[in-house]
Amino acid sequence: MLLDTYRLLADKICLRYPLTPIHCHLDAAVASNSLPLDHKAIFFEYVVVNGKRYYASWTVGWNKSSFIWVLILGSSQVTAYRELLEIFQFSQDFGQTVCPLWLAWVRWLTLWESKRDSI
């Protein structure tokens, strides 16, 4: 896995699971019970959702069918648009429990509200 993806994954896992500290292999342990983060992952070219293929644009080299619409639930629903960059499966042994995670690296897209040429 690329170093940027590896470090971002380590940061996000530490934020999401603060009681299970992890650290990158090249870094010092963040706590005495910190586990080194596995750097291996399986990357996929596409994922199928409701019969439609969504491609990971970094994997296949183009953005064909890689734009997705996401509804983020919460106290107020938010609609977001993203480009799917990478899709991968990551498995980490968190103390005798292997936890496979399916993850995607996405690029957020925002609505352009400035002046623009008409199409």
N, C-alpha and C positions, 0 to 999 in steps of 0.2 A: 504494500500500500504506500502511496506517496506520503512524504513526510508531513505535508500540510494536512492531509486527511487524517493521518495518524495522530497528530497533535490536537486537531479539532475534536476528534473522537474522544481522546483522553480528557480534554476539558469538559466536554458535554456529559460524559459518564460520571465524572466527579461532581458536577452540578446536580445531575439527576439522582445519583445514589451516593449521598455524602457519607453514609455509614460503611461504604465499601470503597475505601480509597485506593486509587491506582496511580501509576506513574509510567512515563515512557521509559523504555530500556536505557536510553542515553542520559536520562535525568536522575537526580537523587530522589530517593523515596520521600513522599510527602508526609508519611507517618510511619510508625514502627510496624504497623500491620498492612502497609501498602503493598499491593501486588503489581508486578510488572505487566503492562498491557501487551497482549499478543499483537504482533504486527501483521499477521496473516489474515486475509479476507478473500472471499470469492466474489468476483465482480461479474455482473450480468449486462448484456447488451440491451435488454428490454424487460418489461414487466407487462403482464396482461391483467387488465382490470375491466370487468364487465364486457369481456370479449374484444376489447380494444388494446392494441399494443402501444405502449409508451416507451420510446427509446431513450437511452442515456446518451446525451449528445457528446460527452467527452469520450465515451467508449466507442461509438460508431463513427464519430468524426463529422456529424452534421446534426442539425436540430429538427429533423423530420419527426413529427409526432412527439416532440419532447416538451411541449408547452402544456401545462396542466392548470386546472382551476381547482382551488381548495376552499372548502368551507371550514373555518376554524370556529368550533363551538366554545361557548363560555357564557359569561353574564350577558354579553352582546355578541351576536354572530358577526364574524368578519369574513369577507370574501377576499381571496388573495390569488394572484397569478404567479406561476413559477416556471422556470425552465429546469427540467430534470437533467442534472449533469452526470451523476453517477448513481448506480444502484449496486449495493453489495450486501453480503451476508457475513456477519462477524460472530465468532464464537469465543467466549472467554470463560476460563475455569475460575469461578468465584468461590474457591474453597470447597472443592468436591462437588460443585454444581455447575455443569456446563450450561451456559445461557446463550442460545443462538438469538441474534438480533438481526432483523432485516432493516436496512437503513438506506436513505437516499440523501445525496448532497444536492441541494437545489439553489438556484439563484432567484432571489426575489425580484419581481418586476413591479414597477409602480406606474400609476396613471400619469401620463404626461399632460400637464395643465398649462404649459407655456404656449407661446405663439408657435404655429406650425403651418406649413404649406398644406393646402387642401389636396386631397387625393383624387 
